Amino acid sequence: MTREGNPVRELDDLAARFWAWRARQQPRSRDDIPRLDRPRGWLPETDPDLAGRRYEELQAFRAELGRIRPDADAVPDRVDHRLLRSAIARVTWESDTLRVRSVPRFWTDQAIGPVFDALLRPGVDEARVTEVVRLLRAVPATLGHAPAALAGAAREFAELALGELDGIRGRLDACTDALAAIAPAAAADLRSAAGEAAGALEAHASWLAAALTGLAPAAPVGPERYEWFLREVACVPLTIGEIDAIGRREYDRAVWLELVHRHRNRNVPEPPLPATAAGQCAAEDAAEASVRAFYEREDLLSQPAGLGRYLVLPMPAYLEPLRFLGMTDELTGPGRLDENGVAYVPEPGPHLPYFYAANARDPRAGIIHEGVHYQQLALSWRNPRPVRRHYYDSGANEGIAFYNEELMLAAGLLDDAPHTRAAVCNFMRLRALRVTVDVGLATGALSIADAAAELTGRVPMDAETAAEEAAFFAESPGQALTYQIGKSQLIALLADAARVRGAGLDGTGFDLRELHDAIWVNGNVPIALLRWELLGLTDELPAIGVDD
């Protein structure tokens, strides 16, 4: 296929059209990895009259993909083909299995989530404030479609949504007051739009509260549909039992590692929190530069020219009231590769929840995970294969970031920070426990309250963070396991690479940096597919529906 004399791969053409469609159709979510650059003037699609048309369009994409037949020996093309199959399957998973429109927090996310997203990029100015006004004025129309969609909502999910909407008017007022200080000329429009949005959200909450007693309890997706997701969307070549066993073994290993490190640190005082968020930002700037230098010095991962930095900024007053709506970071996008990634941090203090507290004491605790997300995405957005510039499943992205934590622990980055080493081991404990939580919630072995109690008691973490995690994972089965299972798959890939490429016990004949570079730039590709492409190993392919 050619266009004006230039070869154009059919898969690339299909991917370009599919992802342009997805940018219009994909619901807004709280996860930072799947964020998309939306078309100008975009609003979330909530009108049920569009559902039939979108279903037909999805079937057309599926049929077109089915007609594309990469050559049997063209493994990179076959990987791209499987990626698009995964992307199409995810749309079906969202609409038919998760039935996201029947999840009450979906409507909170579609109504005011875009406001939060619009405020994440640094440098909020009058133009951005004008955009916020537009998004706030759209809230009543968005929520007008909610009652019909929520007739089959789960009681526990409705309770979660109601808890978040408590005091929403005050939160919107605090947000818009802070924005009015930036754009005084827009103050009247801001307050008017915020009042309309708050009234619609309060009316929505009142309706939901009245409907609560008639709602049925949450039902798990069940093993059959869970296995379908793991195979078709996530491309994980493991059974539910194998996944659960990995989580339990890794939890035990993480507990042991943490015990050893805490014993080793028993006479070392814990470092103090920084005095201010500004002080934390300065420390993070220096720490991020040192981590990048460490990668290069230890020959672990290339830091190419033009790759931006991952920095932190004090939490803005306009963002703080809305931070329950997602990750307070901005990882840029494919059209903004010259910008730095940023995360926002609150003022340090004893009130800080789990991750914020660890990152405040040593910014490297966040850099070696969230900073990896920024670098991996920035590198993947430059991938010469356009199909791989997009998100497909969190298993590869979260697996790489979680793998990097233990890589940095083993390679010596944290040798000067005893308590950070223990914190990283505790992160390992959390991510392993998330596997048990994910499997339990999806199969019905755990309730949301049970899952929160597991996280609170066995990590341990603060009750607020545990409740948030349990609720998010119940609404998004298959996401919580991605950290540990992705990491375990990646470690196995590296072990296979050492075997296939004939590395000696001392590492001779094995270029770890080269392999890491290939993994990071292809960091949106599920590990089983990456293993096939990089190593030529096909034994896992039948489990993810690929004929070798």
BELPEPE-V862983 format. One record per backbone hydrogen bond with DSSP energy under -0.5 kcal/mol. NH is the residue of the N-H (numbers start at 1). CO is the residue of the C=O. Records with the same first field share a line. If there is no record, write none. Layout:
NH: CO + CO
This chain:
3: 6
6: 3
8: 1
13: 9
14: 10
15: 11
16: 12
17: 13
18: 14
19: 15
20: 16
21: 17
22: 18
23: 19
24: 20 + 21
25: 21
26: 22
35: 32
38: 36
42: 39
46: 44
50: 47
51: 48
54: 50
55: 51
56: 52
57: 53
58: 54
59: 55
60: 56
61: 57
62: 58
63: 59
64: 60
65: 61
66: 62
67: 63 + 64
68: 64 + 65
69: 67
70: 68
74: 71
75: 73
78: 74
79: 75
80: 76
81: 77
82: 78
83: 79
84: 80
85: 81
86: 82
87: 83
88: 84
89: 85
90: 86
91: 87
92: 88
93: 89
94: 90
95: 91
96: 92
97: 92 + 93
98: 93
100: 94
102: 99
103: 100
104: 102
106: 103
107: 103 + 104
108: 104
109: 105
110: 106
111: 107
112: 108
113: 108 + 109
115: 112
116: 112
117: 113
118: 114
119: 115 + 116
120: 117
129: 125
130: 126
131: 127
132: 128
133: 129
134: 130
135: 131
136: 132
137: 133
138: 134
139: 136
142: 138
143: 139
144: 140
145: 142
146: 143
147: 143
149: 145
150: 146
151: 148
152: 149
153: 150
155: 216
158: 154
159: 155
160: 156
161: 157
162: 158
163: 159
164: 160
165: 161
166: 162
168: 165
171: 167
172: 168
173: 169
174: 170
175: 171
176: 172
177: 173
178: 174
179: 175
180: 176
181: 177
182: 178 + 179
183: 179
186: 183
187: 184
190: 186
191: 187
192: 188
193: 189
194: 190
195: 191
196: 192
197: 193
198: 194
199: 195
200: 196
201: 197
202: 198
203: 199
204: 200
205: 201
206: 202
207: 203
208: 204
209: 205
210: 206
211: 207
212: 208 + 209
214: 211
215: 212
216: 153
222: 442
226: 222
227: 223
228: 224
229: 225
230: 226
231: 227
232: 228
233: 228 + 229
234: 229
236: 230
237: 235
238: 236
243: 239
244: 240
245: 241
246: 242
247: 243
248: 244
249: 245
250: 246
251: 247
252: 248
253: 249
254: 250
255: 251
256: 252
257: 253
258: 254
259: 255
260: 256
261: 257
262: 258
263: 259
264: 260
265: 261
266: 263
268: 265
269: 267
280: 276
281: 277
282: 278
283: 279
284: 280
285: 281
286: 282
287: 283
288: 284
289: 285
290: 286
291: 287
292: 288
293: 289
294: 290
295: 291
296: 292
297: 293
298: 294
299: 296
300: 295
301: 295
307: 304
311: 309 + 341
313: 343
315: 345
319: 316
320: 316
321: 317
322: 319
323: 320
325: 322
326: 323
327: 30
329: 327
330: 342
336: 333
339: 336
341: 309
342: 330
343: 311
344: 328
345: 313
352: 349
357: 353
358: 354
359: 355
360: 356
361: 357
362: 358
365: 362
366: 363
367: 363
368: 364
369: 366
370: 366
371: 366
373: 369
374: 370
375: 371
376: 372
377: 373
378: 374
379: 375
380: 376
381: 377
382: 379
383: 380
386: 384
388: 385
389: 386
390: 387
396: 393
397: 393
398: 394
399: 394 + 395
400: 396
401: 397
402: 398
403: 399
404: 400
405: 401
406: 402
407: 403
408: 404
409: 405
410: 406
411: 407
412: 408
413: 408
414: 408
415: 412
417: 414
421: 417
422: 418
423: 419
424: 420
425: 421
426: 422
427: 423
428: 424
429: 425
430: 426
431: 427
432: 428
433: 429
434: 430
435: 431 + 432
436: 432
437: 433
438: 434
439: 435
440: 436
441: 437
442: 438
443: 439
444: 440
445: 440
446: 440
451: 447
452: 448
453: 449
454: 450
455: 451
456: 452
457: 453
458: 454
459: 455
461: 455
466: 462
467: 463
468: 464
469: 465
470: 466
471: 467
472: 468
473: 469
474: 470
475: 471
476: 472
479: 476
482: 479
483: 480
485: 481
486: 482
487: 483
488: 484
489: 485
490: 486
491: 487
492: 488
493: 489
494: 490
495: 491
496: 492
497: 493
498: 494
499: 495
500: 496
501: 497
502: 499
503: 498
504: 508
507: 504
510: 507
512: 510
515: 511
516: 512
517: 513
518: 514
519: 515
520: 516
521: 517
522: 518
523: 520
525: 522
529: 526
530: 526
531: 527
532: 528
533: 529
534: 530
535: 531
536: 532
537: 531
541: 538
543: 540
544: 541
545: 542
546: 541
548: 546
